[in-house]
């Protein structure tokens, strides 16, 4: 895999959206399974950074993940 393909997979995995299984459990992004261990760590680092930016943009400091969980609980 060349660097461009690697970066494309990592960026695709950074998305806030997560697929769920039938029981509602969140699934890792499909791109995760195609990454080498060190690249999976880079994906995680970028996901964390993305969530920090997400929280910084919300007046209440809530990430999209927090908002989704609250909405599922009916607290939202």
N, C-alpha and C positions, 0 to 999 in steps of 0.2 A: 504494500500500500504506500503510495507516495504521500508527501506532506499535505498536498491539497485535498486528497481524499480523506486523510485523517482529520483535517480541520473541518471538512464538510460534515463528517460523522459527529464530531464533537459539537459543532454548532447546532446540528439538528437535535441533539440530545439535551441541549440547554433549555429548550422550550419549557414553559410553565405547565403546559397541558400534559396530562398523564392518562394513559389508557387504564381501564379498570377491568378486572375479571368479573365473572358472574356474581361473586360474593361482594363486589365493591372494593376489593383490595387493589391498591395502586400497583401498576406493573412498571418495571424499569423500561426506559425508552428502548425500542428495538435496536437502535444504533449502538447501545451499550455492549451488546453481545459480539459486535464486530471489532471492538477495540482491544488493543493489547493492555495489560494491567496498568502500565504507566500512563497510557492514554485515557483509561477509565478514571484514573486519579485526576487527570487534567479536566476531564468532563465534570467531575464532582466539584473541583475548585471553581470552575466557571459557573456551575449551577449556584453555588454559595454566593458568588459575587453578584450574579443576576438577581438573586433573592434580596440581597442587601440594597441594590438599586431599586427594586420593586417596593420595598418597605419605605425607602427614603422618599419615594414619590407620593406616598399616601399620607394625608394629613394626620391620620390616627396611627401611622407607623405599622399598618397591617400589610402583609404580603398577600398575593393572590391566593396562596395556599391557605392562609389563616381565614381569608374571606370565604373560600370554598368550604372549609370545615364548619365555620359558623353558619353558613347558609344550610348545610346538610343537617345541622342541629336545630335549625329554625330560629337561630339567635340573630343572624345576620345583619 
